[in-house]
Every structure is written in C-alpha cells, then in structure tokens.
C-alpha cells in the first residue's frame, strides 16, 4: 500500500474513522476524535459510501490515490515522445546526447525516457558461475583455518542496546579467538573440523593424520590435499623431514697426497710469474673538478687590467 508522506491516518485509522461515523458520530466529532480536519473525515467517509462490497472487503477504497493530474497541457505530444524514444533505441545515447540530437531540454528527455522505461540500458545477462567439482570422493580435500572472536555477550547489533557499551569492562579486555581447522571433501562435502584456542595449537601432521583417519572410517581415501597457505600451515612447528643441502658437494676426485702442498709453501719450479701481486693504492687519484679547471682558464693580470680599462660608448663613463 502506498501512503502519502503527509498522511495523518494510516489504513487502520481510516477504517476506525468510518466505523465511528457509522456508529452515529458526526463528521466534525469524528475529525476531532482522530485529530484530522473535517475535510479529511468527509473525504474518507464519502469514499467509503461510494465504494462497492468488494472495495470495502479489501479496503481498497481507503487507499491513497495517485497525485498525478488528469490533464497535462504542457506535456509533449505522443509523436514527439516516440521520436525521442526512437533516437534512444537507435543510438543508445544518454539523455544529454539525445537532447542535443532532438532539440529538447535535458530534463524533458529524461522524463520521457523514464516514462517509457528506457532511461537505463538493460543489464547484460551474466553467465552462470562455473563451479568445479571433482567426480569421486577423496579426489581433492580442501584444508583451511578460520578464526572466530570470543565474547561474553552479544553486541548492540543483535540486542539493539547501546547503553553502557563504553563502561563494559570486558569490552576493553582481549577475549581471544577460537581457530577452526577444517578439511572438506570436494565431492561429498563431508568435513572434519577441530576447534583450538591457539592458531598453532594443532600441528599440521597430527591434524592431517586425524582427518585422514576420519575420512577412512567413512570409506573415503584421500588422493589430493589443497591448502590456502595459511600462516598456521606455513609457519607451523610440527616436525618436518630434513631438506637436501642447497649446494651439494663436488663430484671431483681429491688430489693425491703427493700433489698436495704442506704448510702452504710454493713449489720450487714456480718461475718468475708466481708471486704476490703488488697492493693497489688505497687512495684514489685526483679527479678533475671546477677548482682545478679554473686555474688554466684564468686570465693573466695584464689582460685583466686591459679589459677593465675598455669601455663601450654609452655604457658607463
């Protein structure tokens, strides 16, 4: 039911008003009793009298009527509205471009398109989501961890009571979180969940072993397990197998004992090419700078004197 913004009475109040008039109350007395004007009481009473049995049974005679005028002399002619709508359908332009093409005001074009129901382009139909599902149980198990905050009582969003929320002592206290470790089968949606007080309380090895045993009891043999690389799984302290060294030892054979040097001494037939390299200088050589380049570019004192005595006519004395 549409109700005007300034309506004093709702549907129940209007029905009670006409019932009071039927019981013998005058229109002025009924208007005073329901805090409305006599004209309002007169309107609802006469609408009730003029209505039929079906309208009285459904109370449709007490509904608000549209405020749209019966005649609009300044409204565009139907053929002009059809031209605006045709331009909109052919070009797909908005109201401003259609207004420039047809010569009408932007507000007029917008109202015409709104009445015709084509002010907005229809949205393209979205394709249904392509949801994958493995064909057999156990083909893929999803492993995930979720955190849920602990609280003593529900907040104002549930209770609607905001009083005393700032003075609630447990509001400032950290109640912690509960971590749910779960493994869900992709095909059957069978899940195994463990609830812990700490994110690292459950080791990955123990949790996976208990989950696999649970699925085995239900006749599901796991073939693949996929995780979301959560912190609890990546940084867990559960025992792991030793990784192979990043740089394996060389496969070359060791030199015989006769070819090995003792005491770091050089062989006697080293020649002139073997020896210590001379040390490089630690201090860098001087680099060209503005101070070193200004000396050769400087003019002799004689030339500076001759230039200072030279004056052009009209430029100083």
URPE-V914045 format. One record per helix or strand of 2 or more residues. SS is the DSSP state (alpha for helix, beta for strand). FROM is the first residue (numbers start at 1). LEN is the number of residues. If there is no record, write none. Layout:
# URPE-V914045
ss	from	len
SS	FROM	LEN
SS	FROM	LEN
This chain:
# URPE-V914045
ss	from	len
alpha	11	12
alpha	27	7
alpha	38	13
alpha	53	6
alpha	60	3
alpha	78	14
alpha	95	8
alpha	106	11
beta	141	9
alpha	156	4
alpha	169	4
beta	177	9
beta	191	6
alpha	204	14
beta	225	3
alpha	231	4
alpha	257	3
alpha	290	8
alpha	301	9
